[in-house]
Amino acid sequence: MRAAVSPRRLAASLTGLGCLLLPAVVSIPQASAANAPEAPGAAATSASSSSVTASGSMAAAPYEYLGWGSPQKPTDVMAATGVKWFTLAFVLSDGGCNPKWDGSRALTGGSDESAIKSIRGAGGDVVVSVGGWSGNKLGEKCSSAAALAGAYQKVISAYHLKALDIDIEDTEFSNATVRQRVVDALKIVKTNNSGLVTYVTMGTTPTGPDANGKDLIKKGAAAGLANDGWTIMPFDFNGHSGSMGSATVSALEGLKAAVKSAYGYSDDAAYRHIGVSSMNGKTDESDETVTTGDFQTILGYARQHHLARFTFWAVNRDRQCSSGGDASSSCSGVGQSPYAFTKIVSQYAG
């Protein structure tokens, strides 16, 4: 989102500093090692996504950014919604090939680690997201796939992660060399961390990934990267037709086709390896408002096809603006009850 509202992908028309959720008893369906197609030219490995069953509500872990947008206390969100998992944003480069929260806060010993401990203490867990729109990106600052994998490993090891999200945007996404580096680094950490679930999150057009997105997926397949969820952000389209719910479904169909083509999956397996990261309320484009009805449309589609992931940006914004104000880093810009969008996503069970 781009700098004005969100460090993930938004542009400048909203205000702010920068830019899922289920009871833990639900098991997320995954393709089994016996029936999941292998990536072209690659043998299945013990770290393959096809052999992993994601525990709890990992497939429905909404983003919360603890360094932006008046973040709610995660345990308060858990108590209000029943959510157990969060995707915490964002780990960036500290200027070199070293990961820090927002590029400045140490992985351990600070408020971020305390928040993760509190979530786990309340029976939940986290996916950590690396990247976003703003700031220094590890994919660019690390000079090789091995070095980048080492940076990712620091994050994984710091929290004994079960899942890692790479939110690849802006110049990290547009550079073919960096795209290949990210793919190769993810394959290394998948090999070295048996059972690790990985997501790759990127922007999209209303008809699916753009040329860079399709190339990234093809690079993943060619490298034998058994990625668990290729995820799109269906907003900031720069023009679309119909509701945001229908535009999201169209984009997801395009993503499914790209993943199916690259990996040689069946339709069912392709759907189970894609995901969606929507946005609640008003985006930074005047013709885009994502309503709770749109979220219900996405939920129905995700349930029908057993998508790998249904998440959104962001818990920080899942509340009504005071006095009917404009959307910002800490509110959605639409009339809503607290956590209305989170409560819809929390119904997703994979």
Contacts in CASP RR format, 6 or more apart in sequence:
PFRMAT RR
TARGET T0000
AUTHOR 0000-0000-0000
METHOD contacts of the structure
MODEL  1
MRAAVSPRRLAASLTGLGCLLLPAVVSIPQASAANAPEAPGAAATSASSS
SVTASGSMAAAPYEYLGWGSPQKPTDVMAATGVKWFTLAFVLSDGGCNPK
WDGSRALTGGSDESAIKSIRGAGGDVVVSVGGWSGNKLGEKCSSAAALAG
AYQKVISAYHLKALDIDIEDTEFSNATVRQRVVDALKIVKTNNSGLVTYV
TMGTTPTGPDANGKDLIKKGAAAGLANDGWTIMPFDFNGHSGSMGSATVS
ALEGLKAAVKSAYGYSDDAAYRHIGVSSMNGKTDESDETVTTGDFQTILG
YARQHHLARFTFWAVNRDRQCSSGGDASSSCSGVGQSPYAFTKIVSQYAG
1 7 0 8 1.000
1 8 0 8 1.000
1 9 0 8 1.000
1 10 0 8 1.000
1 18 0 8 1.000
1 19 0 8 1.000
1 132 0 8 1.000
1 133 0 8 1.000
1 134 0 8 1.000
1 169 0 8 1.000
1 233 0 8 1.000
1 313 0 8 1.000
2 8 0 8 1.000
2 9 0 8 1.000
2 10 0 8 1.000
2 11 0 8 1.000
2 12 0 8 1.000
2 18 0 8 1.000
2 19 0 8 1.000
2 133 0 8 1.000
2 134 0 8 1.000
2 170 0 8 1.000
2 236 0 8 1.000
2 284 0 8 1.000
3 10 0 8 1.000
3 11 0 8 1.000
3 12 0 8 1.000
3 18 0 8 1.000
3 19 0 8 1.000
3 133 0 8 1.000
3 134 0 8 1.000
4 10 0 8 1.000
4 11 0 8 1.000
4 12 0 8 1.000
4 13 0 8 1.000
4 14 0 8 1.000
4 15 0 8 1.000
4 16 0 8 1.000
4 18 0 8 1.000
4 19 0 8 1.000
4 284 0 8 1.000
5 11 0 8 1.000
5 12 0 8 1.000
5 13 0 8 1.000
5 14 0 8 1.000
5 15 0 8 1.000
5 16 0 8 1.000
5 18 0 8 1.000
5 19 0 8 1.000
5 284 0 8 1.000
5 327 0 8 1.000
5 328 0 8 1.000
5 329 0 8 1.000
6 18 0 8 1.000
6 19 0 8 1.000
6 65 0 8 1.000
6 68 0 8 1.000
6 133 0 8 1.000
6 313 0 8 1.000
6 314 0 8 1.000
6 329 0 8 1.000
7 18 0 8 1.000
7 19 0 8 1.000
7 65 0 8 1.000
7 68 0 8 1.000
7 89 0 8 1.000
7 90 0 8 1.000
7 102 0 8 1.000
7 132 0 8 1.000
7 133 0 8 1.000
7 134 0 8 1.000
7 135 0 8 1.000
8 19 0 8 1.000
8 63 0 8 1.000
8 89 0 8 1.000
8 90 0 8 1.000
8 132 0 8 1.000
8 133 0 8 1.000
8 167 0 8 1.000
8 169 0 8 1.000
8 233 0 8 1.000
8 313 0 8 1.000
8 314 0 8 1.000
9 19 0 8 1.000
9 132 0 8 1.000
9 133 0 8 1.000
9 169 0 8 1.000
9 203 0 8 1.000
9 233 0 8 1.000
9 235 0 8 1.000
9 236 0 8 1.000
9 313 0 8 1.000
10 18 0 8 1.000
10 19 0 8 1.000
10 133 0 8 1.000
10 236 0 8 1.000
10 283 0 8 1.000
10 284 0 8 1.000
11 236 0 8 1.000
11 284 0 8 1.000
11 285 0 8 1.000
12 284 0 8 1.000
13 284 0 8 1.000
13 285 0 8 1.000
13 286 0 8 1.000
14 282 0 8 1.000
14 283 0 8 1.000
14 284 0 8 1.000
14 326 0 8 1.000
14 327 0 8 1.000
14 328 0 8 1.000
14 329 0 8 1.000
15 326 0 8 1.000
15 328 0 8 1.000
15 329 0 8 1.000
16 68 0 8 1.000
16 69 0 8 1.000
16 328 0 8 1.000
16 329 0 8 1.000
16 330 0 8 1.000
17 68 0 8 1.000
17 69 0 8 1.000
17 329 0 8 1.000
18 68 0 8 1.000
18 134 0 8 1.000
18 329 0 8 1.000
19 65 0 8 1.000
19 68 0 8 1.000
19 132 0 8 1.000
19 133 0 8 1.000
19 134 0 8 1.000
19 313 0 8 1.000
19 329 0 8 1.000
20 57 0 8 1.000
20 59 0 8 1.000
20 60 0 8 1.000
20 61 0 8 1.000
20 62 0 8 1.000
20 83 0 8 1.000
20 85 0 8 1.000
20 309 0 8 1.000
20 310 0 8 1.000
20 311 0 8 1.000
20 312 0 8 1.000
20 342 0 8 1.000
20 345 0 8 1.000
20 346 0 8 1.000
20 348 0 8 1.000
21 57 0 8 1.000
21 60 0 8 1.000
21 61 0 8 1.000
21 62 0 8 1.000
21 81 0 8 1.000
21 82 0 8 1.000
21 83 0 8 1.000
21 84 0 8 1.000
21 85 0 8 1.000
21 342 0 8 1.000
21 343 0 8 1.000
21 345 0 8 1.000
21 346 0 8 1.000
21 348 0 8 1.000
22 56 0 8 1.000
22 57 0 8 1.000
22 59 0 8 1.000
22 60 0 8 1.000
22 82 0 8 1.000
22 83 0 8 1.000
22 84 0 8 1.000
22 85 0 8 1.000
22 346 0 8 1.000
22 347 0 8 1.000
22 348 0 8 1.000
22 349 0 8 1.000
23 56 0 8 1.000
23 57 0 8 1.000
23 82 0 8 1.000
23 84 0 8 1.000
24 55 0 8 1.000
24 56 0 8 1.000
24 57 0 8 1.000
24 84 0 8 1.000
24 123 0 8 1.000
24 124 0 8 1.000
25 56 0 8 1.000
26 56 0 8 1.000
26 57 0 8 1.000
26 349 0 8 1.000
26 350 0 8 1.000
27 53 0 8 1.000
27 54 0 8 1.000
27 55 0 8 1.000
27 56 0 8 1.000
28 53 0 8 1.000
28 54 0 8 1.000
28 55 0 8 1.000
28 56 0 8 1.000
28 57 0 8 1.000
28 58 0 8 1.000
28 59 0 8 1.000
28 308 0 8 1.000
28 349 0 8 1.000
28 350 0 8 1.000
29 53 0 8 1.000
29 272 0 8 1.000
29 306 0 8 1.000
29 350 0 8 1.000
30 49 0 8 1.000
30 50 0 8 1.000
30 51 0 8 1.000
30 52 0 8 1.000
30 53 0 8 1.000
30 54 0 8 1.000
30 228 0 8 1.000
30 272 0 8 1.000
30 308 0 8 1.000
31 49 0 8 1.000
31 50 0 8 1.000
31 269 0 8 1.000
31 272 0 8 1.000
31 273 0 8 1.000
32 50 0 8 1.000
32 51 0 8 1.000
33 44 0 8 1.000
33 48 0 8 1.000
33 50 0 8 1.000
33 51 0 8 1.000
35 269 0 8 1.000
36 44 0 8 1.000
36 48 0 8 1.000
36 49 0 8 1.000
36 50 0 8 1.000
36 265 0 8 1.000
36 269 0 8 1.000
37 263 0 8 1.000
37 264 0 8 1.000
37 265 0 8 1.000
37 266 0 8 1.000
37 269 0 8 1.000
38 44 0 8 1.000
38 224 0 8 1.000
39 220 0 8 1.000
39 221 0 8 1.000
39 222 0 8 1.000
39 223 0 8 1.000
39 224 0 8 1.000
39 225 0 8 1.000
39 226 0 8 1.000
39 263 0 8 1.000
40 221 0 8 1.000
40 222 0 8 1.000
40 224 0 8 1.000
40 262 0 8 1.000
40 263 0 8 1.000
40 264 0 8 1.000
41 222 0 8 1.000
41 224 0 8 1.000
42 223 0 8 1.000
42 224 0 8 1.000
42 226 0 8 1.000
44 50 0 8 1.000
44 51 0 8 1.000
44 226 0 8 1.000
45 190 0 8 1.000
45 191 0 8 1.000
45 226 0 8 1.000
46 194 0 8 1.000
46 195 0 8 1.000
47 190 0 8 1.000
47 191 0 8 1.000
47 192 0 8 1.000
47 193 0 8 1.000
47 194 0 8 1.000
47 195 0 8 1.000
47 196 0 8 1.000
47 226 0 8 1.000
48 190 0 8 1.000
48 226 0 8 1.000
49 190 0 8 1.000
49 197 0 8 1.000
49 198 0 8 1.000
49 226 0 8 1.000
49 227 0 8 1.000
49 228 0 8 1.000
49 229 0 8 1.000
49 273 0 8 1.000
50 226 0 8 1.000
51 195 0 8 1.000
52 195 0 8 1.000
52 196 0 8 1.000
52 197 0 8 1.000
52 228 0 8 1.000
54 162 0 8 1.000
54 163 0 8 1.000
54 197 0 8 1.000
54 228 0 8 1.000
55 162 0 8 1.000
56 84 0 8 1.000
56 85 0 8 1.000
56 125 0 8 1.000
57 83 0 8 1.000
57 84 0 8 1.000
57 85 0 8 1.000
57 346 0 8 1.000
57 348 0 8 1.000
57 349 0 8 1.000
58 85 0 8 1.000
58 125 0 8 1.000
58 127 0 8 1.000
58 162 0 8 1.000
58 163 0 8 1.000
58 197 0 8 1.000
59 307 0 8 1.000
59 308 0 8 1.000
59 309 0 8 1.000
59 310 0 8 1.000
59 348 0 8 1.000
59 349 0 8 1.000
59 350 0 8 1.000
60 83 0 8 1.000
60 85 0 8 1.000
60 309 0 8 1.000
60 310 0 8 1.000
60 311 0 8 1.000
60 345 0 8 1.000
60 346 0 8 1.000
60 348 0 8 1.000
60 349 0 8 1.000
60 350 0 8 1.000
61 83 0 8 1.000
61 85 0 8 1.000
61 86 0 8 1.000
61 87 0 8 1.000
61 126 0 8 1.000
61 127 0 8 1.000
61 163 0 8 1.000
61 311 0 8 1.000
62 83 0 8 1.000
62 86 0 8 1.000
62 87 0 8 1.000
62 311 0 8 1.000
62 312 0 8 1.000
62 313 0 8 1.000
62 314 0 8 1.000
62 315 0 8 1.000
62 318 0 8 1.000
62 342 0 8 1.000
62 345 0 8 1.000
63 86 0 8 1.000
63 87 0 8 1.000
63 88 0 8 1.000
63 89 0 8 1.000
63 129 0 8 1.000
63 277 0 8 1.000
63 311 0 8 1.000
63 312 0 8 1.000
63 313 0 8 1.000
63 314 0 8 1.000
63 315 0 8 1.000
64 71 0 8 1.000
64 72 0 8 1.000
64 74 0 8 1.000
64 77 0 8 1.000
64 86 0 8 1.000
64 87 0 8 1.000
64 88 0 8 1.000
64 89 0 8 1.000
64 314 0 8 1.000
64 315 0 8 1.000
64 316 0 8 1.000
65 71 0 8 1.000
65 88 0 8 1.000
65 89 0 8 1.000
65 90 0 8 1.000
65 314 0 8 1.000
65 316 0 8 1.000
66 88 0 8 1.000
66 89 0 8 1.000
66 101 0 8 1.000
66 111 0 8 1.000
66 112 0 8 1.000
66 115 0 8 1.000
67 101 0 8 1.000
67 102 0 8 1.000
68 316 0 8 1.000
68 329 0 8 1.000
69 316 0 8 1.000
69 317 0 8 1.000
69 328 0 8 1.000
69 329 0 8 1.000
69 330 0 8 1.000
70 316 0 8 1.000
70 329 0 8 1.000
70 330 0 8 1.000
71 315 0 8 1.000
71 316 0 8 1.000
72 315 0 8 1.000
72 316 0 8 1.000
73 118 0 8 1.000
74 86 0 8 1.000
74 115 0 8 1.000
74 118 0 8 1.000
74 119 0 8 1.000
75 118 0 8 1.000
75 119 0 8 1.000
75 122 0 8 1.000
77 83 0 8 1.000
77 86 0 8 1.000
77 315 0 8 1.000
77 339 0 8 1.000
77 342 0 8 1.000
78 84 0 8 1.000
78 119 0 8 1.000
78 122 0 8 1.000
78 124 0 8 1.000
79 122 0 8 1.000
80 338 0 8 1.000
80 339 0 8 1.000
81 339 0 8 1.000
81 342 0 8 1.000
81 343 0 8 1.000
81 346 0 8 1.000
82 346 0 8 1.000
83 342 0 8 1.000
83 346 0 8 1.000
84 123 0 8 1.000
84 124 0 8 1.000
84 125 0 8 1.000
85 124 0 8 1.000
85 125 0 8 1.000
85 126 0 8 1.000
85 127 0 8 1.000
86 119 0 8 1.000
86 126 0 8 1.000
86 127 0 8 1.000
86 315 0 8 1.000
87 126 0 8 1.000
87 127 0 8 1.000
87 128 0 8 1.000
87 129 0 8 1.000
87 165 0 8 1.000
87 311 0 8 1.000
88 112 0 8 1.000
88 115 0 8 1.000
88 116 0 8 1.000
88 126 0 8 1.000
88 127 0 8 1.000
88 128 0 8 1.000
88 129 0 8 1.000
89 129 0 8 1.000
89 131 0 8 1.000
89 132 0 8 1.000
89 167 0 8 1.000
89 314 0 8 1.000
90 101 0 8 1.000
90 102 0 8 1.000
90 129 0 8 1.000
90 130 0 8 1.000
90 131 0 8 1.000
90 132 0 8 1.000
90 167 0 8 1.000
91 99 0 8 1.000
91 100 0 8 1.000
91 101 0 8 1.000
91 103 0 8 1.000
91 107 0 8 1.000
91 128 0 8 1.000
91 129 0 8 1.000
91 130 0 8 1.000
91 131 0 8 1.000
91 138 0 8 1.000
91 155 0 8 1.000
92 99 0 8 1.000
92 100 0 8 1.000
92 101 0 8 1.000
92 102 0 8 1.000
92 103 0 8 1.000
92 130 0 8 1.000
92 131 0 8 1.000
92 132 0 8 1.000
92 135 0 8 1.000
92 136 0 8 1.000
92 137 0 8 1.000
92 138 0 8 1.000
93 99 0 8 1.000
93 100 0 8 1.000
93 103 0 8 1.000
93 135 0 8 1.000
93 136 0 8 1.000
93 137 0 8 1.000
93 138 0 8 1.000
93 139 0 8 1.000
93 140 0 8 1.000
93 141 0 8 1.000
93 142 0 8 1.000
93 151 0 8 1.000
94 100 0 8 1.000
94 103 0 8 1.000
94 104 0 8 1.000
94 136 0 8 1.000
95 103 0 8 1.000
95 136 0 8 1.000
95 141 0 8 1.000
96 136 0 8 1.000
96 141 0 8 1.000
96 142 0 8 1.000
97 138 0 8 1.000
97 141 0 8 1.000
97 142 0 8 1.000
97 143 0 8 1.000
97 147 0 8 1.000
97 148 0 8 1.000
97 151 0 8 1.000
98 151 0 8 1.000
98 154 0 8 1.000
99 107 0 8 1.000
99 130 0 8 1.000
99 138 0 8 1.000
99 151 0 8 1.000
99 152 0 8 1.000
99 154 0 8 1.000
99 155 0 8 1.000
100 106 0 8 1.000
100 107 0 8 1.000
101 107 0 8 1.000
101 112 0 8 1.000
103 135 0 8 1.000
103 136 0 8 1.000
105 111 0 8 1.000
105 112 0 8 1.000
107 113 0 8 1.000
107 154 0 8 1.000
107 155 0 8 1.000
107 158 0 8 1.000
107 159 0 8 1.000
108 158 0 8 1.000
113 158 0 8 1.000
113 159 0 8 1.000
116 126 0 8 1.000
116 159 0 8 1.000
119 125 0 8 1.000
119 126 0 8 1.000
120 126 0 8 1.000
125 162 0 8 1.000
126 159 0 8 1.000
126 161 0 8 1.000
127 161 0 8 1.000
127 162 0 8 1.000
127 163 0 8 1.000
127 164 0 8 1.000
127 165 0 8 1.000
127 197 0 8 1.000
127 199 0 8 1.000
128 155 0 8 1.000
128 159 0 8 1.000
128 161 0 8 1.000
128 163 0 8 1.000
128 164 0 8 1.000
128 165 0 8 1.000
129 165 0 8 1.000
129 166 0 8 1.000
129 167 0 8 1.000
129 201 0 8 1.000
130 138 0 8 1.000
130 152 0 8 1.000
130 155 0 8 1.000
130 164 0 8 1.000
130 165 0 8 1.000
130 166 0 8 1.000
130 167 0 8 1.000
131 137 0 8 1.000
131 138 0 8 1.000
131 166 0 8 1.000
131 167 0 8 1.000
131 168 0 8 1.000
131 169 0 8 1.000
131 172 0 8 1.000
132 167 0 8 1.000
132 168 0 8 1.000
132 169 0 8 1.000
132 170 0 8 1.000
133 169 0 8 1.000
133 170 0 8 1.000
134 170 0 8 1.000
137 170 0 8 1.000
137 171 0 8 1.000
137 172 0 8 1.000
137 178 0 8 1.000
138 148 0 8 1.000
138 151 0 8 1.000
138 152 0 8 1.000
139 148 0 8 1.000
139 172 0 8 1.000
139 178 0 8 1.000
139 181 0 8 1.000
139 182 0 8 1.000
139 185 0 8 1.000
140 171 0 8 1.000
140 172 0 8 1.000
140 175 0 8 1.000
140 178 0 8 1.000
142 148 0 8 1.000
142 150 0 8 1.000
142 151 0 8 1.000
142 181 0 8 1.000
142 185 0 8 1.000
144 181 0 8 1.000
145 180 0 8 1.000
145 181 0 8 1.000
145 184 0 8 1.000
145 185 0 8 1.000
145 188 0 8 1.000
146 185 0 8 1.000
146 188 0 8 1.000
148 181 0 8 1.000
148 182 0 8 1.000
148 184 0 8 1.000
148 185 0 8 1.000
149 184 0 8 1.000
149 185 0 8 1.000
149 186 0 8 1.000
149 188 0 8 1.000
149 189 0 8 1.000
149 192 0 8 1.000
150 185 0 8 1.000
150 188 0 8 1.000
150 189 0 8 1.000
152 164 0 8 1.000
152 185 0 8 1.000
152 186 0 8 1.000
152 189 0 8 1.000
153 189 0 8 1.000
153 192 0 8 1.000
153 193 0 8 1.000
155 161 0 8 1.000
155 164 0 8 1.000
156 164 0 8 1.000
156 189 0 8 1.000
156 193 0 8 1.000
156 196 0 8 1.000
161 196 0 8 1.000
162 195 0 8 1.000
162 196 0 8 1.000
162 197 0 8 1.000
163 196 0 8 1.000
163 197 0 8 1.000
163 198 0 8 1.000
163 199 0 8 1.000
163 228 0 8 1.000
164 189 0 8 1.000
164 196 0 8 1.000
164 197 0 8 1.000
164 198 0 8 1.000
164 199 0 8 1.000
165 198 0 8 1.000
165 199 0 8 1.000
165 200 0 8 1.000
165 201 0 8 1.000
165 231 0 8 1.000
166 182 0 8 1.000
166 186 0 8 1.000
166 198 0 8 1.000
166 199 0 8 1.000
166 200 0 8 1.000
166 201 0 8 1.000
167 201 0 8 1.000
167 202 0 8 1.000
168 179 0 8 1.000
168 182 0 8 1.000
168 200 0 8 1.000
168 201 0 8 1.000
168 202 0 8 1.000
168 216 0 8 1.000
169 202 0 8 1.000
169 203 0 8 1.000
171 178 0 8 1.000
172 178 0 8 1.000
172 179 0 8 1.000
172 182 0 8 1.000
173 179 0 8 1.000
173 202 0 8 1.000
173 203 0 8 1.000
173 212 0 8 1.000
173 213 0 8 1.000
173 216 0 8 1.000
174 212 0 8 1.000
176 212 0 8 1.000
176 215 0 8 1.000
179 212 0 8 1.000
179 215 0 8 1.000
179 216 0 8 1.000
179 219 0 8 1.000
180 219 0 8 1.000
180 223 0 8 1.000
182 200 0 8 1.000
182 216 0 8 1.000
183 216 0 8 1.000
183 219 0 8 1.000
183 220 0 8 1.000
183 223 0 8 1.000
183 225 0 8 1.000
184 223 0 8 1.000
186 198 0 8 1.000
186 200 0 8 1.000
186 225 0 8 1.000
186 227 0 8 1.000
187 220 0 8 1.000
187 223 0 8 1.000
187 224 0 8 1.000
187 225 0 8 1.000
189 196 0 8 1.000
189 198 0 8 1.000
190 196 0 8 1.000
190 198 0 8 1.000
190 225 0 8 1.000
190 226 0 8 1.000
197 228 0 8 1.000
198 227 0 8 1.000
198 228 0 8 1.000
198 229 0 8 1.000
199 227 0 8 1.000
199 228 0 8 1.000
199 229 0 8 1.000
199 230 0 8 1.000
199 231 0 8 1.000
199 275 0 8 1.000
199 308 0 8 1.000
199 309 0 8 1.000
200 216 0 8 1.000
200 227 0 8 1.000
200 229 0 8 1.000
200 230 0 8 1.000
200 231 0 8 1.000
201 231 0 8 1.000
201 232 0 8 1.000
201 233 0 8 1.000
201 277 0 8 1.000
202 209 0 8 1.000
202 212 0 8 1.000
202 213 0 8 1.000
202 216 0 8 1.000
202 230 0 8 1.000
202 231 0 8 1.000
202 232 0 8 1.000
202 233 0 8 1.000
203 209 0 8 1.000
203 210 0 8 1.000
203 213 0 8 1.000
203 232 0 8 1.000
203 233 0 8 1.000
203 234 0 8 1.000
203 236 0 8 1.000
204 210 0 8 1.000
204 232 0 8 1.000
204 233 0 8 1.000
204 234 0 8 1.000
204 237 0 8 1.000
204 251 0 8 1.000
204 255 0 8 1.000
205 237 0 8 1.000
205 251 0 8 1.000
206 234 0 8 1.000
206 237 0 8 1.000
206 239 0 8 1.000
206 240 0 8 1.000
206 241 0 8 1.000
206 247 0 8 1.000
206 250 0 8 1.000
206 251 0 8 1.000
207 250 0 8 1.000
207 251 0 8 1.000
207 254 0 8 1.000
208 232 0 8 1.000
208 250 0 8 1.000
208 251 0 8 1.000
208 252 0 8 1.000
208 253 0 8 1.000
208 254 0 8 1.000
208 255 0 8 1.000
208 258 0 8 1.000
209 216 0 8 1.000
209 217 0 8 1.000
209 232 0 8 1.000
209 254 0 8 1.000
209 255 0 8 1.000
209 258 0 8 1.000
213 258 0 8 1.000
214 258 0 8 1.000
214 262 0 8 1.000
217 230 0 8 1.000
217 258 0 8 1.000
217 259 0 8 1.000
217 262 0 8 1.000
218 262 0 8 1.000
220 227 0 8 1.000
220 262 0 8 1.000
221 262 0 8 1.000
221 263 0 8 1.000
221 264 0 8 1.000
227 273 0 8 1.000
228 273 0 8 1.000
228 308 0 8 1.000
229 273 0 8 1.000
229 274 0 8 1.000
229 275 0 8 1.000
229 308 0 8 1.000
229 309 0 8 1.000
230 255 0 8 1.000
230 258 0 8 1.000
230 259 0 8 1.000
230 273 0 8 1.000
230 274 0 8 1.000
230 275 0 8 1.000
231 274 0 8 1.000
231 275 0 8 1.000
231 276 0 8 1.000
231 277 0 8 1.000
231 308 0 8 1.000
231 309 0 8 1.000
231 311 0 8 1.000
232 251 0 8 1.000
232 252 0 8 1.000
232 255 0 8 1.000
232 274 0 8 1.000
232 275 0 8 1.000
232 276 0 8 1.000
232 277 0 8 1.000
233 277 0 8 1.000
233 278 0 8 1.000
233 279 0 8 1.000
233 313 0 8 1.000
234 244 0 8 1.000
234 245 0 8 1.000
234 247 0 8 1.000
234 248 0 8 1.000
234 251 0 8 1.000
234 252 0 8 1.000
234 276 0 8 1.000
234 278 0 8 1.000
235 244 0 8 1.000
235 278 0 8 1.000
235 279 0 8 1.000
235 283 0 8 1.000
235 285 0 8 1.000
235 288 0 8 1.000
235 290 0 8 1.000
236 283 0 8 1.000
236 284 0 8 1.000
236 285 0 8 1.000
236 288 0 8 1.000
237 247 0 8 1.000
237 285 0 8 1.000
237 288 0 8 1.000
238 285 0 8 1.000
239 285 0 8 1.000
239 287 0 8 1.000
240 247 0 8 1.000
240 287 0 8 1.000
240 288 0 8 1.000
241 247 0 8 1.000
243 291 0 8 1.000
243 294 0 8 1.000
243 297 0 8 1.000
244 278 0 8 1.000
244 288 0 8 1.000
244 289 0 8 1.000
244 290 0 8 1.000
244 291 0 8 1.000
244 294 0 8 1.000
245 290 0 8 1.000
245 293 0 8 1.000
245 294 0 8 1.000
245 297 0 8 1.000
245 298 0 8 1.000
246 297 0 8 1.000
248 276 0 8 1.000
248 278 0 8 1.000
248 294 0 8 1.000
248 297 0 8 1.000
248 298 0 8 1.000
248 301 0 8 1.000
249 297 0 8 1.000
249 298 0 8 1.000
249 301 0 8 1.000
252 274 0 8 1.000
252 275 0 8 1.000
252 276 0 8 1.000
252 301 0 8 1.000
252 307 0 8 1.000
255 274 0 8 1.000
255 275 0 8 1.000
256 267 0 8 1.000
256 270 0 8 1.000
256 271 0 8 1.000
256 274 0 8 1.000
256 305 0 8 1.000
257 270 0 8 1.000
259 265 0 8 1.000
259 270 0 8 1.000
259 273 0 8 1.000
259 274 0 8 1.000
260 266 0 8 1.000
260 267 0 8 1.000
260 269 0 8 1.000
260 270 0 8 1.000
263 269 0 8 1.000
263 270 0 8 1.000
263 273 0 8 1.000
265 273 0 8 1.000
268 305 0 8 1.000
268 306 0 8 1.000
271 305 0 8 1.000
271 306 0 8 1.000
271 307 0 8 1.000
272 305 0 8 1.000
272 306 0 8 1.000
272 307 0 8 1.000
272 308 0 8 1.000
273 308 0 8 1.000
274 307 0 8 1.000
274 308 0 8 1.000
274 309 0 8 1.000
275 302 0 8 1.000
275 307 0 8 1.000
275 308 0 8 1.000
275 309 0 8 1.000
275 310 0 8 1.000
276 298 0 8 1.000
276 302 0 8 1.000
276 307 0 8 1.000
276 309 0 8 1.000
276 310 0 8 1.000
276 311 0 8 1.000
277 309 0 8 1.000
277 311 0 8 1.000
277 312 0 8 1.000
277 313 0 8 1.000
278 290 0 8 1.000
278 294 0 8 1.000
278 295 0 8 1.000
278 298 0 8 1.000
278 311 0 8 1.000
278 312 0 8 1.000
278 313 0 8 1.000
279 290 0 8 1.000
279 312 0 8 1.000
279 313 0 8 1.000
279 314 0 8 1.000
279 317 0 8 1.000
280 290 0 8 1.000
280 295 0 8 1.000
280 312 0 8 1.000
280 313 0 8 1.000
280 314 0 8 1.000
280 317 0 8 1.000
280 318 0 8 1.000
280 332 0 8 1.000
280 334 0 8 1.000
280 341 0 8 1.000
281 289 0 8 1.000
281 290 0 8 1.000
281 291 0 8 1.000
281 317 0 8 1.000
281 327 0 8 1.000
281 332 0 8 1.000
281 333 0 8 1.000
281 334 0 8 1.000
281 336 0 8 1.000
281 341 0 8 1.000
282 288 0 8 1.000
282 289 0 8 1.000
282 290 0 8 1.000
282 326 0 8 1.000
282 327 0 8 1.000
282 332 0 8 1.000
282 333 0 8 1.000
282 334 0 8 1.000
283 289 0 8 1.000
283 290 0 8 1.000
283 327 0 8 1.000
289 334 0 8 1.000
291 334 0 8 1.000
292 336 0 8 1.000
292 340 0 8 1.000
292 341 0 8 1.000
292 344 0 8 1.000
295 312 0 8 1.000
295 341 0 8 1.000
295 344 0 8 1.000
295 345 0 8 1.000
296 344 0 8 1.000
298 310 0 8 1.000
299 310 0 8 1.000
299 344 0 8 1.000
299 345 0 8 1.000
299 347 0 8 1.000
299 348 0 8 1.000
301 307 0 8 1.000
302 310 0 8 1.000
302 348 0 8 1.000
302 350 0 8 1.000
303 348 0 8 1.000
303 349 0 8 1.000
303 350 0 8 1.000
306 350 0 8 1.000
307 350 0 8 1.000
308 350 0 8 1.000
310 345 0 8 1.000
310 348 0 8 1.000
310 350 0 8 1.000
311 345 0 8 1.000
312 341 0 8 1.000
312 345 0 8 1.000
315 339 0 8 1.000
315 342 0 8 1.000
316 329 0 8 1.000
316 330 0 8 1.000
317 327 0 8 1.000
317 328 0 8 1.000
317 329 0 8 1.000
317 330 0 8 1.000
317 331 0 8 1.000
317 332 0 8 1.000
318 332 0 8 1.000
318 336 0 8 1.000
318 338 0 8 1.000
318 339 0 8 1.000
318 340 0 8 1.000
318 341 0 8 1.000
318 342 0 8 1.000
319 330 0 8 1.000
319 331 0 8 1.000
319 332 0 8 1.000
319 336 0 8 1.000
319 338 0 8 1.000
319 339 0 8 1.000
320 331 0 8 1.000
320 332 0 8 1.000
320 333 0 8 1.000
320 334 0 8 1.000
320 335 0 8 1.000
320 336 0 8 1.000
320 337 0 8 1.000
320 338 0 8 1.000
321 327 0 8 1.000
321 328 0 8 1.000
321 331 0 8 1.000
321 332 0 8 1.000
321 333 0 8 1.000
322 331 0 8 1.000
324 333 0 8 1.000
324 335 0 8 1.000
325 331 0 8 1.000
325 333 0 8 1.000
326 333 0 8 1.000
327 333 0 8 1.000
327 334 0 8 1.000
332 341 0 8 1.000
END
